[in-house]
Amino acid sequence: MKRRYGLLTLMILAAFLAFLTVKEDIFRKPQQESRINIPQNLSEDMDLAGGPEREVRGFPKREIVDLITMYPDLFIASGDSREKKVALTFDDGPDDVFTPQILDVLKDKDVKATFFIIGKRAKGYSKVMQRIVDECHLVGNHTWSHPDIMKISLEDAKQEVLKTEELLKPYYKDSPDRIKMFRSPYGSIDPKRVEYFGDIGYKIISWNVDSLDWKGLSAEEVKTNVLENVTKGSIILQHSAGGEGEDLSGSVKALPEIIDALKAEGFEFVTIDEIMKDEQEEDKQEKNTQK
């Protein structure tokens, strides 16, 4: 009899442990799924030519401030400081992993953003590129292959930009007066290159709020980096695609919470063209005041 009870106890214990294992596996699945599609072994045609953001990024704030001061009409890092408006911007897309998820959030929240496009990725993921345009988001130029333009010749950098511009033209054939916007990969740029791209008709767009999502941060960390630094007229930097092995799932998860929090504080979401328009209006009013 004792042996029977012992066997019964062991069977119940085994069943209980099996249940716990299955339960644990079920709850782990969402975390595993968020990492299934992280880009691995990207072909040279789709990876960032200058290397992963986490290895290359370096854009001292001192230089950003200097460029803003030197080229106030050409180098844009924020908008009108009196207007409660912000611009969401997303670099390095499109891809077929993170960009569609970001577009889903923006559509659900009825928010328009600005995407700085890598030409070769726009060509490779043309359906996602078309969706960006169809859903009325603004598009800027982020070079053809994402090199560090400080490490290549001016002519090569120009060709990177012009090749991407040719690809973008058909998407905007009905908008001949579209403002041409350029954001340098890694934010790496100097006065000579600012002037060079300005001379061929581009506004250089930077940012004053960096989510640091390229570090593979959690949703909470991305959200904190944005919300603790936003001010009126802020341009917020996030990414809609990354290099090989870069995980932007934290940025995707943070996005709806960032939007909800800023809307609750009374912020309006605008695209970069409106940020520039507001900034020009502010400058005009300041000049009139000084007369």
Buried (B, 14 or more C-beta within 10 A) or exposed (E): EEEEEEEEEEEEEEEEEEEEEEEEEEEEEEEEEBEEBBBEEBEEEBBBBBBBBBEBBEBEEEBBEBBBEEBEEBBBBBBBEEBEBBBBBBBBBBBBBBBBBBBEBBEEBEBBBBBBBBBBBBBBBEEBBEBBBEEEBBBBBBBBBBBBBBEBEEEEBBBBBBBBBEBBEEBEEEEEEBBBBBBBBBBBBBEEBBBBBBEEEBBBBBBBBBBBBBBBBBBEBBBBBBBEEBEBBBBBBBBBBBBBEBBBBBBBBBBBBBBEBBBEEEBEBBBBBBBBBBBBBBEEEEEEEEE
